[in-house]
Amino acid sequence: MALIEFFDVSLAPLDESRLWGFFLDFPKTGTVVEATAVGIWGWAIGRSSPAVAIEILDERRVIRRVPIDTVREDVAKVYPDAPKSSVSGFGTILRVSGGLERE
């Protein structure tokens, strides 16, 4: 197992013309885990059309594209007027043995 520390977890700025909102539930900056893989999950809601995927980057390189296909009733309660807000979640597992897994 590897000790994994997330020194910087940053999100793109919110473009309110394209998204109602988004959030990264895990990981957070400063999180430390001992594992061979790490889960990444959160949610995003498109404004004029449903958001379909998020991209995970290492520096500027896309290492994973994750579909938005998970039910998030908690998000739907906060954004009841947003279309498809109940299916706004994403989640994936990245293996990290010997460095980040790349697509």
Salt bridges, closest charged atoms under 4 A:
ASP25 OD2 - ARG72 NH1 2.69
GLU55 OE2 - ARG65 NH1 3.80
ASP58 OD2 - ARG102 NH2 3.22
ASP74 OD2 - ARG72 NH2 2.84
GLU101 OE2 - ARG64 NH2 2.78
GLU101 OE2 - ARG95 NH2 3.54
GLU103 OE2 - ARG64 NE 3.81
